[in-house]
Structure formats: C-alpha cells, structure tokens
Amino acid sequence: MRGRPNIHDNSELIQKAQDIFWKKGYTATSLNDLLTITGAGSGSFYNTFKGGKKQVFKEALNQRRQLFDEFKNELEKSESPIELIKAFFRNIAFEDQTSHMKGCIIANTVVEMAYIDDELENEAIQILQEVEEMYTEAIRKAQKKGDLKNTAEASVLGKYLITFWCGLNTLRRMYPDKKVLSQQIEMQLAVLS
C-alpha cells in the first residue's frame, strides 16, 4: 500500500503550494494549508523541506524566476523583443478575474515581507531586479538597432517597466475590466515607441 506522496523535486506540488501562497500570502498560509493542498504528510513535508514553510515559499518564488528566465531566452532569440514585451503586458488585460485578483506573487512578496522577513523580501526584490535587467538589455539592443525611438537611458526605461508592472498589478485588482486595463496598458506602453 502506498503512503502519501513524497514532494521532493515535484514541480507540480510546488506549483500547488505556490497557488495557496499566491492567494493567501506567506503569512496567512498555514502548514495545514500546505499539507492539504500538496497531499503530503507532515513527516514527508519536513523530510523534503528542512526549512519548512519558508523553504517551500522560496521554491515557489524560484518557479516564477524560472518562467522569467524562459521569457528572457525568448527575448534574446527574438527579432522584435520590444514587441514581445508589449505583448506580455497587453495580454494581462485579457486574463481572468482570478488572475487579476492574485496580481504578481513577486510584487506581493516585496510588499508583504517589508519589515517582516528581510530574506524573503530581498529574494523577491532580486527577482524583480533580474526582470528589470532583462528589460533593460532588450531596450538597449532595440535602441542600438534603431527599433526604439525613445532615447531615454535603457536602465531608466527598465525601471519604468518594473514600476508599470507593480502598478498594473494593483490596478487590475481595482479594475478587472479588459477595456479599462487595455487603455491603461496602451498609454503606458507608448514609452516603448
């Protein structure tokens, strides 16, 4: 007879944990929430994640980082990286209500962990800085090729896109409406002309 699943290196189960963290936040997510959603017993959970809830959360954040890395690879291979960035933002307007209410787990973590857990806050900040650098590099290349008319410093535009991203994740909770979000996104993306 088989026991409860071992959750070591199981990205599907980390994804399930990520979903509950995303909905409730790190602080409000209990060990019982994690055990229930992953289907793991407490012994298996602690054998796999010696750091407990915090380690699972770090691995959930790392899953998001991996998705950003995949996007970075797409940008590097693309003939039109700026168009890919624009498409990324434009697609947000068409996400479902649940996605709008969740926002961004990385940006949420920066806000939630301020003055609570420096390590987790810094981990989330580092991920956003990596995304900022990804944008900056794509912008720099587009400017050199003449594909981007805006001559503002690439690093300033990279920070602008992070500011836009963080603000958009609040706005989409306030106005989870395709038309409203599309209008705001287009206005903000005008900087990438």
N, C-alpha and C positions, 0 to 999 in steps of 0.2 A: 504494500500500500504506500502510495506516495504522500509525502508531507507537503507542507506549504512551500511555495517556490523560493529558491534562493535568488536574491535580487542582485547579485554581483554582476557588474558589467551588462546589465539588461537595460538597454536604452528605452525600451517600451515602458518599463516600470519607472524609470527615472522620469520619463515624459508624464506618466500619471501623477507622480509626486509634483512635478513642475506645474501641472494643471491646478492642483489644490493650492500650492503656494501662490500661484497667479491670482486665483480667486480670493483667497483669504489673506494673503500676505504672509510673511515669515512668522511674525509674532503670534498671530491668531491661529496658525496651523499647529495642531497638537500631534503628539506621537501617535495617538489613536487614529487621527485623520490619515496619517501616512500609512499606518499598518492596514487600515481598512481599504484605502484606495490601491495599495500595491498588492494586497493579499498576502503579505509576508508576516510571519510570526515575529515576536519581539526578539527572540534569540537569533534568528536568521538576519533580522534587520541590523542588530548590533554587531554580529559577526562580520557582516559585509561593510557596514558603515560605522567604523570605530568612533568616528566623530559625531555620530548620532544625527539628529535633525540638521545641524549646521552643515555637515558633510553632504547630505542629500541635497540641501539647498545649493551648495557650491556646485555640485554636479549638474543640477538643474540649470543654473546660470551658465555653466560651461556648454550645455546643449545649445543654448541660444548663441553663444560665442561661435560654435561650430557652424551654425546657419549663416552668421555674418561672414565667416571665412569662406563659405561656399559662394556667397554673393560677391565677395572680394575677387574670387577666382573668375567669376563671370565678368566682372568689370574689367579685369586685366586682359581678358581674351576678346572683349567686345570692341568693335569698330566705333561704336557710339555709346560709351559709358555714361555720358550725361543723360542720354535718352533712357537708359536702364534705371538710373537714379530717379528720374522723373516718373517713370512707370511704377517704380516701387511706391512712391508717395501717392500717386494717383489711384492706385489700387486700394489704398486704405479706405477711401470713400465708399467703396463697394463691399466692404466686409460686413458681416452680420452683426446684429445687436450685441451678442455675447462678446465678440472680439472688441467692439467699441468700448464696452464697459470694462474689459480687462486692461486695456491700454497696453503698456510695454512693461514687462516684468523687470527689465533692467532699470528703466527710469523710475518705476515704482520703488525698487530697492534702494536707489540713491536717496529718495525722499524718506522712506520708512526707516532706514537704518541710521539716518543722521542722529547723532547723539545717543544711539543705542548700541551699535556694533560697528566699530571702525573698520574691522577686517572685511565684513560683508559690504559695507558702504564703499570701501576702496576697491573691492573686486568689481562691483558694478560700475564705478567711475572708470576703472581701467578698460572695461569692455566698451563703454561709450567713447573713450578716448581712442581706442583702436578703430572704431567705426568712423570717428572724426578723421583720423589719419587716412583711412580708406577713401573717404570723400575728398579730402584734400589732395591726395595723389591723383585721383581721377580728374579733378578740376584742373590741377597743374598741367597734366598731359593734354587735356582738351584746350587749355589756353595756348599751349605751345603749338598745337596743331592748327589753331585758328578756329576751332569748333565752338568756342565760347567767347563772346564779345566782352563780357564783364571782365574788367582788368583789375578788380579788387584782388588783394593778396589771397592766394589759394587757401592759406590756413585760416583766414578770416571767413571765407565762404564755407570752409569745412565746419567751423564752429557755428556758423549761421545755420547750417543744415541740422546740427545736433540741437540747437535752440528750437528750430522749427519742429523737429521730431518730438521733443519733450512737450512743447506747447500743444502740438497736434493731438498728443495722447490725452491731454486734459480736455481739449475742445471736443474731441469725438465722444467723450462722456457727457458733455453738456448738450451737444447737438448731434446725436447719432442719425443724421439725415444725409443721404447721398448728395443732394443738391447743395446744401449748406457747406458740407465738407469739400466737395469738388470746387466750389467757388473760392473757398479759402486756400485750398491747396494750389490752385492755378495762380492766385495772386502771389503766394509765397514763392512758387517756382519761377516766377518772372525774373528772379535774380540770376537764374541759370540760362539767360539768353545770350 
